[in-house]
Amino acid sequence: MPVKEIYLTLKNEPGQLSMVSEILGTSGIDIIAFYVSTEGKHGSLRFIANDPDRAITVLKTRGYQMKVEEVMACETPHHPGGLNSILKPLKKEGINIDYIYPCLTRRGTESTAVLILGVASQDRERTLSILKENWIKVLNEELYRL
């Protein structure tokens, strides 16, 4: 049950992230989770939008090149050690997490957080199975409506 993540490479200069945010915002698209990193003259933006297909269309019409990846969105307890409820079973089964970042919105109670996990494409089905076997709630398109 992966969700769509949009991956953009941007110039590492003032205003680039703001421009993407403005384009999406004026189009009524909400960024519900994101991860930004920079290295040298370039930066990368990975994000989940509430309407990923529309976000892709809007950005393409503005000339942006992007990749669309499938990622996992899962609930984790929001207390000390809660993150390990996801990490420990994946470690035990030898699954490497390429990156992880939090969702900006909450689901359910304040004791629950939603995390976005990026894993290698060949590990996605196995990761999903491991998470489910360990009673970890994995979200699908319902994430877009949080």
Secondary structure as UniProt FT lines:
FT   STRAND          3..11
FT   TURN            14..15
FT   HELIX           16..26
FT   TURN            27..28
FT   STRAND          31..39
FT   TURN            40..41
FT   STRAND          42..49
FT   HELIX           52..61
FT   TURN            62..63
FT   STRAND          66..77
FT   TURN            80..83
FT   HELIX           84..92
FT   TURN            93..94
FT   STRAND          97..103
FT   TURN            110..111
FT   STRAND          112..119
FT   HELIX           121..123
FT   HELIX           124..133
FT   TURN            134..135
FT   STRAND          138..139
FT   HELIX           141..145
//
